Amino acid sequence: MTNRVRTARRAAARALLLVVAVLGMELVVTGAASADPASSTWAKLRMCESSGRYSINTGNGYYGAYQFDLPTWRSVGGQGRPDQASPREQDYRALYLYRMRGWQPWECGGMLGLANDGDARSKRVPSWEEAAYIGGGGQPTPPAPKPQPAPPPGPPGATPAWPGLVYAYGDCAPALRTFQLRMNAFGYGFSGTGCYYDKTRTAVLDLQRANGINDSGRLGPKTWKAAWEGKAPR
């Protein structure tokens, strides 16, 4: 074999190794870039925050599927009100916020036990394409969840088990009737319709303020517990 042939073969081998190395680096980079939460995780968050309703406006200063308040919405580039934005934009702003602050802005993030991953607080602004996987963009607004069974009664005076959903304005469920009837002990005079409207929101806000709970107007586990174990509303 001539020296010229040997030199050509060695050059070809080095070129092949270089190509393999570059491809390997691209695969590693691609895998690292896919650290955002799964679409199923976002679906759970939306269901907890808003029953998956992109157009919801409960009148308590929180809007849309991810229950943005206006300062937070604007901090990630949102204009107008979140509930008036498209599902695609709400998904994008939610991913943007996650990359800035992780799950911290969402009350339901803690309740669901969601853990931050490699992209949380990375400060890396997402592209619209990266946010498309979340699953809500361009999809019809999911229907409200089916009514949940009322919590099982406990011993007299015991706190019923929290039903596992955060309730907001416009929701109807047997568990809301349980809460309303409990609030009658504080003089609210509910008939027990099981639907969350103005009178229920007033009771929720009163209870939250009396017990030092964030007055979001949403009936979550802390507010539920306070109805039986907390301070009476003023």
N, C-alpha and C positions, 0 to 999 in steps of 0.2 A: 504494500500500500504506500503510495507516495505521500510525502510530507504535505503536499497541497490538499489531498483528499482528507488526511487526518485533521488538518486545520479547519477545513470546511465543516467536518462532522462535529468537531468540538464547538465551533461557533453555533451550529444548529442546536446542539444540546443545551448550550447556555441560553439561547433564545427561548427554548421550550421551558426551561426552568423559570425564566423570568416571567413568562406568560402565566404559568401555574401560580407563582407567588403573587402576582397582581390579582388574579382571579380570587385567590384565597383571601386577600385583603378585602376585596369588594364584598365577599360573602360575610366576612366578619362585621364590616361596617353596616351592611344591610340588616343583619340580625340585631345589632345594637340599636338601630333606629326604630325598631318595632317594639319599644318597651311600654307604649301607652296602654291603659287599661282595656280589657276586652269589651266588645260591644255589649255583651250580656251584663257586664258590670254597670255600664252606663244605663242600660234599660232598668236595672234594679234601682239605681239612683233616681231616675226620672219617676218611676212608679212611687217611690217613697216620698219624693219632694212634691209631686203634683198630680199623682195618679196618671202620669204620662201625657198630660194635656199641655200642648204647646201654646194654646191661646188663653190659658187661664189667667185671670186677674181677680184676685180674692179681695182687693181693696185694702190690703194691709201693707202695701209698699213692696211686695215681692211679686215677680211676674214670670210667666212662661214655664216651660217644662222643668227648668233648672232653678226656678225661684230666685232669679237675680234681683237684687235691689239696684236702683239706678246708678249710684256711685260705682258699684262693682262692675256693672254692665259697661259703663263708659270707660272704666280702667282698662278694659280689653278691647276697646275700639268700637263698642256698640253705639248706635245712634237711635234716637227715639226710645220706644218702650220695648222690652224684650218680648212681651206677648204679642206684639204687632209685627215682629220679625218672622221670617220664614223658619221652619224647622231646621233647614240646612244652616242658616246663620246662627241659630241658637246652639246647635251642636258645635259649630266652629268656635263660638265664644266660650263655650264650656271647656273644650279642650285647651284653648288658649289660657283660661283661668287656671286649669289644672297644672299646666306647665309653669305657671307663675307661682302658684301657692299650694299645690297638692290638693288633698281633699278638705283642707281646713275650712274653706268658706261654706261648706255644706253641712248643715246639722245632721242630715241623714248619712253623711259619710261616716260619722262616728257611730251612729246607731246601727248601721249595717256592718261595722267593723272593717271598713275598706282600708287597705294598706297602700301607702305610696309605693311607686315603683321607680325605675330608673329615670323616667321623664318628669316626675313630679319635681316642681321647683327648679327645673333645668333652665328656665328663662329662655328657652328656645321657641320662638314664635312659629306656630304651625302653619303649613300651607292649607288651602281649602281642600286639596286632594287628601292630605293626611287626616283631616277631620271627617271625611265622607264615610269612613268605616263605622262610625258611631251608630248609625242605623236609623236615626230619626229624620235626617235630611231628605226632603222630597216624599216622605211617607205620609199617608193620611194620619190625622191625630188618632192615637189609640183610644178605644172606647174606655169609659170609666170602668173600674174593676167591679166585678159582681159583688153584691152586698156580702159582707162577712158575717158569720154567725155571731150572736152576742156572746160576750165573755161568760164563762160558766160562773154561776153564783158561788161565792165562798161562804164561810161562816158569817153570822150576823156581824156587821160592822167591818168585815174584811174588805180589802181593796180587790176588786175584780182584776183578773189578768188583763194587761194591756193587749188590745187586739192585733198589734203588729203593723198597723198602718197609721201614717200621719194624716189626719183629716183637716180639710180646709173648706173655705166657703163654697157652697154648692154641693158638697158631698152628702149622700144619704146612706145610712148603715144602721143596723141594730145596735152596734156599740155606741153610736151617737145618742140613741134613745137612753141607753144606760147612763151615759154622762149627764144628759139633760135632767133625768129624774133625780140623779144624785144632787145636782145643783139646786133643786127645789128645796133642799135642806137649808139653803142659804137665802131663801125667799125669792127665787127667780120666777116661779110660777109657770114652768114648762108644761105643755100638754104631752110631750114625749113623741113628737113627730119623727124623730130620728134623722132630720135633715138640718144641715148646717147653714143657717141664714143669719140675719142681723142680730137677733136676740142671742143666739148661741155664740156668735163672735164676741158680743159684749161680755158674756159670762166668761169666755176663755181669756179675754184680755184682762178682765178684773182679777181672775184667779192668778194669772201669770204675774201681774204687777204686785199682788199681795204677797207672793212667794219668791220674788226676786228672780223670776224666770224671764228670759228674753221674750218681750211682748210681740212675738211674730204673728199672733192670732191663729197659729196652727196648733191643733190638738195632738201633741206628741206624748211620749212616755212620761216626761217630767210633769207636764200639766195634768195628764191623766192621774198620776199618783197623788198630786197635790189636791185633787178634788176630794180624796178620801183621807189623806194624811197630812195635808198642809194647812196653812192659815186660811181662815175664812176670808173671802173677799170683803173689802170695805164697802 
